[in-house]
Amino acid sequence: MNSLASNGSRNPVITPAKLARLKEVLLTTLLGDLATIALGVHLRKLLYPQIFGRFGKFICIETVVKFYGTSNIQIGDRVKICSGVRLNSLGVENNRITLGSGVTLELKTGYWVSAEK
């Protein structure tokens, strides 16, 4: 069964939002698991500012950190995000995550926080 795109053709419609999400997925997938000591931290510092709403100075993002909706995530200066952390700003329109300067996010077993009601 052939499905037609909303423009009536068989070619999918690629919107700017879809392109931004594709760029986010590619960069976070390719760079997310690179070893911290190798080039991982340096490549993330170089390329992640292109996909985040704000990307401050002196940021350390370790391996196996998952991001969703990076254009709605703002990261201040001197922020450290440790392995295993997941930040998701997708879901509700106008969601925002802001990490102020000097913040460290760590994964602690047995604890979780949810903003859902």
Summary of the structure (lengths in Angstrom):
residues: 117
radius of gyration: 16.5
end to end distance: 40.2
largest distance: 53.5
contacts: 269
relative contact order: 0.13
helix: 30%
strand: 17%
